[in-house]
Amino acid sequence: MARSKRSIDWGFPRWRGYEAGREAQSVRLCDRVGCEEVGDCPAPKSPNSPERWYFCQKHAGEYNKGWDYFAGLDAEEAAARAAQEQRDNAGYRESAHYGWAGSGDGSRSRDELNALDALGLDPDVDFATVKKTWRNKAKEVHPDVKPGDANAAAEFHKLQLAYEVLRAAEDRRQWAGPQD
């Protein structure tokens, strides 16, 4: 049987995308020795170097597992770099408004996570649990219960601040409306 030489691009609609050719496409493979996956995840060969390795997702995760972004910096430089990163990525903060994610999977801010740590709670707890835990811990260290104890007063103040941060975040979520 003879092979048809007719193109599939005739008529309407076009069956292939525009600029589609029949030649083979070149694909960069993962730079990890022995890996045959597509290497589409760039990773720096060294800090402040324009040279990059190109790994598949699995090997990029292995490469970046031990990466410390703040290695070799003192506390002041690390804080400056963190502030710069937060400033440069401020546009992405808008996505939190839409509530694309539930609690415990990236929708909580750094302040909320610190407040949850102060209360000794997991990142995915609901607000009722936060309120119950806060009340129980605050009753133990309240200045009326332990008058004259500076450590208890400082702990109570820390718990109050943590609860206020979490309450404000819960109020923002309620005003944003139901998430689908």
Summary of the structure (lengths in Angstrom):
residues: 180
radius of gyration: 26.9
end to end distance: 55.9
largest distance: 99.3
contacts: 354
relative contact order: 0.07
helix: 46%
strand: 6%
